[in-house]
Amino acid sequence: MSAEAHASVVVLAVKPQRLGGVLEELKGALAEEQLVLSIVAGARTESIAEGLLHPSVVRAMPNTPAQIGEGMTAWTAAAQVGEGRREVVRAMLGALGREVYVETEHMIDMATALSATGPTYIFMMMEALVDAGVHMGFSRHVAQELVTQTMLGSVLFARESHKHPAELRNMVTSPGGTSAEAIYQMEKGSLRTVLSKAVYAAYQRAVALGKK
């Protein structure tokens, strides 16, 4: 293993509003062999490198399930970060769940909106489904158990089957059945459009954070 693979890693994990002060405190204090890993939303690698006077910067965007080793992290690295150090990053982020390297920071902003913000969409849908179960007459405990396991099982089945989500949906949709009626109401309520708008709004916010 190369010497650069043994370099220590400095993790920047602060609110975007506090990053400027942190960079000022660390400016010029890092050793050449150290690697900076930033998970600060919107913060560009170039801005961090300039603020620290240190070129070896990796930008990553994990999500909440990383806390239990089931996260999804998109990341990218400055050109000055060699393959040895990139392997270190892959190992670190892989310990949080799954990781994917992307070529541009533009894609990090996209991932911020889709996967990093993604648990927000899932949790809200879970909350709405649990409330629907309670409305029908289940206790909240039973409704939450039904919804949580249904969502977990569906996601695991989708991952194992390698089928397109539309194909999976068709598998459980019979003509004139309960799924068909539910889909009609969701399409009528523009669920797809609302979700698409939510993701794009999150993306625009991620881009805006990088311009401050």
C-alpha positions as CSV (number, residue, x, y, z in Angstrom):
1,M,0.0,0.0,0.0
2,S,1.3,3.4,-0.9
3,A,2.4,6.0,1.7
4,E,-0.5,8.3,0.7
5,A,-3.0,5.6,1.7
6,H,-1.8,6.0,5.3
7,A,-2.4,9.7,5.4
8,S,-4.7,11.0,8.2
9,V,-8.1,12.3,7.2
10,V,-9.6,15.6,8.5
11,V,-13.4,15.6,8.3
12,L,-15.3,18.8,7.9
13,A,-18.8,18.2,9.2
14,V,-20.3,21.6,10.2
15,K,-23.3,23.6,9.1
16,P,-22.6,25.6,5.9
17,Q,-23.0,28.9,7.8
18,R,-20.1,27.9,10.1
19,L,-17.7,26.7,7.5
20,G,-16.0,30.0,6.8
21,G,-14.9,30.4,10.5
22,V,-13.7,26.8,10.6
23,L,-11.6,27.2,7.4
24,E,-10.1,30.4,8.8
25,E,-9.0,28.5,12.0
26,L,-7.4,25.7,10.0
27,K,-5.9,27.8,7.3
28,G,-2.3,26.8,6.6
29,A,-2.3,24.4,9.6
30,L,-2.7,21.1,7.7
31,A,0.2,18.9,6.8
32,E,0.8,18.1,3.1
33,E,0.0,14.4,3.5
34,Q,-3.3,15.0,5.2
35,L,-6.6,14.6,3.4
36,V,-9.7,16.8,3.9
37,L,-13.1,15.1,3.6
38,S,-16.0,17.5,3.6
39,I,-19.6,16.6,4.1
40,V,-20.7,20.2,4.2
41,A,-23.8,20.8,2.0
42,G,-23.0,23.0,-1.0
43,A,-19.4,23.7,-0.1
44,R,-17.2,23.4,-3.2
45,T,-13.9,21.6,-3.1
46,E,-12.2,24.6,-4.8
47,S,-13.5,27.0,-2.1
48,I,-12.4,24.6,0.7
49,A,-8.9,24.2,-0.9
50,E,-8.5,27.9,-1.2
51,G,-9.8,28.6,2.4
52,L,-7.4,26.0,3.8
53,L,-4.5,26.6,1.5
54,H,-4.6,22.8,1.1
55,P,-5.4,21.1,-2.3
56,S,-6.2,17.5,-1.2
57,V,-10.0,17.8,-0.8
58,V,-12.8,15.2,-1.1
59,R,-16.4,16.2,-1.1
60,A,-19.0,13.6,0.0
61,M,-22.7,13.6,0.6
62,P,-24.0,10.8,2.9
63,N,-27.5,10.4,4.2
64,T,-29.1,9.6,7.5
65,P,-29.2,5.8,7.2
66,A,-25.4,5.9,7.3
67,Q,-25.9,6.0,11.1
68,I,-26.8,2.3,10.9
69,G,-24.4,1.3,8.1
70,E,-27.1,1.5,5.4
71,G,-26.3,4.8,4.0
72,M,-25.9,6.0,0.4
73,T,-23.0,8.4,-0.2
74,A,-22.0,10.1,-3.4
75,W,-18.5,11.6,-3.5
76,T,-15.9,13.3,-5.7
77,A,-12.3,14.3,-5.3
78,A,-10.0,17.1,-6.4
79,A,-7.4,16.1,-9.0
80,Q,-4.6,16.4,-6.4
81,V,-6.1,13.4,-4.5
82,G,-4.2,10.3,-5.7
83,E,-5.7,6.8,-6.1
84,G,-4.2,5.6,-2.8
85,R,-6.1,8.3,-0.9
86,R,-9.2,7.6,-3.0
87,E,-9.1,4.0,-1.8
88,V,-9.0,5.2,1.8
89,V,-12.1,7.3,1.1
90,R,-13.9,4.4,-0.5
91,A,-13.2,2.2,2.5
92,M,-14.4,4.9,4.9
93,L,-17.6,5.7,3.1
94,G,-18.2,2.0,2.3
95,A,-18.3,1.4,6.1
96,L,-21.4,3.7,6.2
97,G,-23.3,1.6,3.6
98,R,-22.9,2.0,-0.2
99,E,-20.8,4.6,-2.0
100,V,-20.6,5.9,-5.5
101,Y,-17.9,8.1,-7.1
102,V,-19.2,10.8,-9.4
103,E,-17.1,12.9,-11.8
104,T,-18.4,16.4,-11.1
105,E,-19.5,18.4,-8.2
106,H,-22.7,19.2,-10.1
107,M,-23.6,15.6,-9.5
108,I,-22.9,16.0,-5.8
109,D,-25.6,18.7,-5.7
110,M,-27.9,16.3,-7.6
111,A,-27.2,13.6,-5.0
112,T,-27.8,16.0,-2.2
113,A,-31.4,16.5,-3.5
114,L,-32.0,12.8,-4.4
115,S,-30.3,10.6,-1.9
116,A,-29.1,12.9,1.0
117,T,-32.5,14.6,1.2
118,G,-34.2,11.3,0.2
119,P,-35.0,10.1,3.7
120,T,-37.1,13.2,4.1
121,Y,-39.4,12.0,1.3
122,I,-39.5,8.5,2.6
123,F,-40.3,9.5,6.2
124,M,-43.1,11.8,5.1
125,M,-44.6,9.1,3.0
126,M,-44.3,6.7,6.0
127,E,-46.0,9.2,8.3
128,A,-48.8,9.7,5.8
129,L,-49.4,6.0,5.4
130,V,-49.4,5.4,9.2
131,D,-51.9,8.2,9.6
132,A,-54.0,6.6,6.9
133,G,-53.9,3.3,8.8
134,V,-54.9,5.0,12.1
135,H,-57.8,6.7,10.2
136,M,-59.0,3.3,9.1
137,G,-59.0,2.0,12.7
138,F,-55.5,0.5,13.4
139,S,-53.7,1.5,16.5
140,R,-50.7,3.7,15.7
141,H,-48.3,1.0,16.8
142,V,-49.8,-1.6,14.5
143,A,-50.1,0.8,11.6
144,Q,-46.4,1.8,12.0
145,E,-45.3,-1.9,12.1
146,L,-47.3,-2.6,8.9
147,V,-45.9,0.4,7.1
148,T,-42.3,0.0,8.2
149,Q,-42.0,-3.6,7.3
150,T,-43.9,-3.1,4.0
151,M,-41.6,-0.4,2.9
152,L,-38.5,-2.3,4.0
153,G,-39.5,-5.5,2.3
154,S,-40.5,-3.7,-0.9
155,V,-37.1,-1.9,-1.1
156,L,-35.2,-5.1,-0.5
157,F,-37.3,-7.0,-3.1
158,A,-36.6,-4.2,-5.6
159,R,-32.9,-4.3,-5.0
160,E,-32.7,-8.1,-5.2
161,S,-34.9,-8.4,-8.3
162,H,-33.0,-5.8,-10.3
163,K,-36.3,-5.0,-12.1
164,H,-37.5,-1.5,-13.0
165,P,-39.8,0.0,-10.5
166,A,-42.6,0.3,-13.1
167,E,-42.3,-3.5,-13.7
168,L,-42.5,-4.2,-10.0
169,R,-45.6,-2.0,-9.7
170,N,-47.2,-3.8,-12.6
171,M,-46.6,-7.1,-10.8
172,V,-48.9,-6.0,-7.9
173,T,-51.5,-4.2,-10.0
174,S,-54.5,-6.2,-11.2
175,P,-57.1,-4.7,-13.4
176,G,-59.9,-3.2,-11.3
177,G,-58.1,-4.2,-8.1
178,T,-57.1,-2.3,-5.0
179,S,-53.7,-1.3,-6.3
180,A,-55.2,0.1,-9.5
181,E,-57.7,2.2,-7.5
182,A,-54.8,3.5,-5.3
183,I,-52.7,4.3,-8.3
184,Y,-55.6,6.2,-9.9
185,Q,-55.9,8.4,-6.8
186,M,-52.2,9.0,-6.5
187,E,-51.9,10.0,-10.2
188,K,-55.0,12.2,-9.8
189,G,-53.3,13.9,-6.9
190,S,-50.1,14.5,-9.0
191,L,-47.9,12.5,-6.6
192,R,-45.2,12.1,-9.2
193,T,-45.2,15.8,-10.0
194,V,-45.0,16.8,-6.3
195,L,-42.1,14.5,-5.7
196,S,-40.3,15.7,-8.8
197,K,-40.8,19.4,-7.8
198,A,-39.6,18.6,-4.2
199,V,-36.3,17.0,-5.5
200,Y,-35.7,19.8,-7.9
201,A,-36.3,22.4,-5.2
202,A,-33.8,20.6,-2.9
203,Y,-31.3,20.6,-5.8
204,Q,-31.7,24.4,-6.4
205,R,-31.1,24.9,-2.6
206,A,-28.0,22.8,-2.7
207,V,-26.6,24.9,-5.6
208,A,-27.5,28.1,-3.8
209,L,-25.7,27.0,-0.7
210,G,-22.5,26.7,-2.8
211,K,-22.8,30.2,-4.0
212,K,-22.8,31.8,-0.6
